[in-house]
Amino acid sequence: MTHSALTLEVRNLTFSYQRDSPVILDRWSERFEPGTMTAITGRSGRGKSTLLYLLGLMLRPTSGELWVGSSNAEAMSDAERSRMRAQLFGFIFQDAALDPTRTVLDNITEVLLYRGSSRPQARRRVVELLTQLEVDVPIDRRPGQVSGGQAQRIALCRALLSEPAILLADEPTGNLDSETSRIVIDAVRAHADSGGLAIVVTHSAEVAAQCDREVRL
Ligand SMILES: Nc1ncnc2c1ncn2[C@@H]1O[C@H](COP(=O)(O)OP(=O)(O)OP(=O)(O)O)[C@@H](O)[C@H]1O
């Protein structure tokens, strides 16, 4: 797997949800390099998920800049940001955001079909990766018929198959036992080792220890 090597850089970022609500990030600066996996840690309510939404171009900061490679995302239109999000970012968020009306297979394969894989090729890749992630469910099931931890790994499978330059994960091991957590973190680790950039919000010291560095909010 190869990724376009992109640095993500935040400069003097300030954010509050509303004008009169508490400031969650105050002139915050940080740089995330390709080929690395960073843990974002900190007490509950400190703004870890909010930071991930900002980094993933889902929220705009109150002030400050976010650079994705050589592009300043704050200078871009909403449409340009959406395009960039679809092309460069992969997300593993707490509400796995699978389409409940479609099968596990269809939820995952779309990205591969879109990129020109044949249906049998796409199916093979999906089955291979689900097996690696130890998701032992029939691929014609719907998301409502799998467990929370399985849904999370199905979302991880979808995110990894799109080969995003930047992978953002919000508590990807939150619902998982320690053995399954290890499988998930190994997969995120492999993404970073192959040149991708991974940022993982976590409350787990064990997960943070497997990252290259920890940024505490
Ligand atoms: N949509 C929103 N509108 C207003 N305030 C919000 C919104 N979402 C989150 N907040 C507030 O922003 C703060 C940061 O929330 P956030 O979810 O980013 O924290 P967190 O560090 O990820 O927490 P946790 O570890 O509990 O998941 C909290 O005080 C939260 O109540």
The ligand as an SDF file (V2000), in Angstrom:
LIG
                    3D

 31 33  0  0  0  0  0  0  0  0999 V2000
  -21.9290   20.1450   19.1600 N   0  0  0  0  0  0  0  0  0  0  0  0
  -21.5280   20.7130   20.2960 C   0  0  0  0  0  0  0  0  0  0  0  0
  -21.9970   21.9210   20.6880 N   0  0  0  0  0  0  0  0  0  0  0  0
  -21.5740   22.4980   21.8350 C   0  0  0  0  0  0  0  0  0  0  0  0
  -20.6580   21.9540   22.6600 N   0  0  0  0  0  0  0  0  0  0  0  0
  -20.1650   20.7470   22.3280 C   0  0  0  0  0  0  0  0  0  0  0  0
  -20.5610   20.0700   21.1410 C   0  0  0  0  0  0  0  0  0  0  0  0
  -19.8880   18.8910   21.0670 N   0  0  0  0  0  0  0  0  0  0  0  0
  -19.0990   18.8440   22.1750 C   0  0  0  0  0  0  0  0  0  0  0  0
  -19.2700   19.9490   22.9320 N   0  0  0  0  0  0  0  0  0  0  0  0
  -18.5580   20.2860   24.1880 C   0  0  0  0  0  0  0  0  0  0  0  0
  -17.2010   20.5060   23.8480 O   0  0  0  0  0  0  0  0  0  0  0  0
  -16.3340   19.9660   24.8600 C   0  0  0  0  0  0  0  0  0  0  0  0
  -15.3470   18.9870   24.2330 C   0  0  0  0  0  0  0  0  0  0  0  0
  -16.0620   17.8430   23.7770 O   0  0  0  0  0  0  0  0  0  0  0  0
  -15.3220   16.6270   23.0720 P   0  0  0  0  0  0  0  0  0  0  0  0
  -16.3470   15.6020   22.7160 O   0  0  0  0  0  0  0  0  0  0  0  0
  -14.4730   17.1490   21.9780 O   0  0  0  0  0  0  0  0  0  0  0  0
  -14.3830   16.1050   24.2620 O   0  0  0  0  0  0  0  0  0  0  0  0
  -13.5260   14.7610   24.4010 P   0  0  0  0  0  0  0  0  0  0  0  0
  -12.2110   15.1500   24.9580 O   0  0  0  0  0  0  0  0  0  0  0  0
  -13.5230   14.0180   23.0970 O   0  0  0  0  0  0  0  0  0  0  0  0
  -14.3820   13.9620   25.4760 O   0  0  0  0  0  0  0  0  0  0  0  0
  -14.5310   12.3880   25.7810 P   0  0  0  0  0  0  0  0  0  0  0  0
  -13.1700   11.8940   26.2060 O   0  0  0  0  0  0  0  0  0  0  0  0
  -15.5160   12.3740   26.9140 O   0  0  0  0  0  0  0  0  0  0  0  0
  -15.0670   11.7260   24.5330 O   0  0  0  0  0  0  0  0  0  0  0  0
  -17.2460   19.3420   25.9060 C   0  0  0  0  0  0  0  0  0  0  0  0
  -17.3980   20.2620   26.9570 O   0  0  0  0  0  0  0  0  0  0  0  0
  -18.5510   19.1290   25.1640 C   0  0  0  0  0  0  0  0  0  0  0  0
  -19.6410   19.1920   26.0400 O   0  0  0  0  0  0  0  0  0  0  0  0
  1  2  1  0
  2  3  1  0
  2  7  2  0
  3  4  2  0
  4  5  1  0
  5  6  2  0
  6  7  1  0
  6 10  1  0
  7  8  1  0
  8  9  2  0
  9 10  1  0
 10 11  1  0
 11 12  1  0
 11 30  1  0
 12 13  1  0
 13 14  1  0
 13 28  1  0
 14 15  1  0
 15 16  1  0
 16 17  2  0
 16 18  1  0
 16 19  1  0
 19 20  1  0
 20 21  2  0
 20 22  1  0
 20 23  1  0
 23 24  1  0
 24 25  2  0
 24 26  1  0
 24 27  1  0
 28 29  1  0
 28 30  1  0
 30 31  1  0
M  END
$$$$
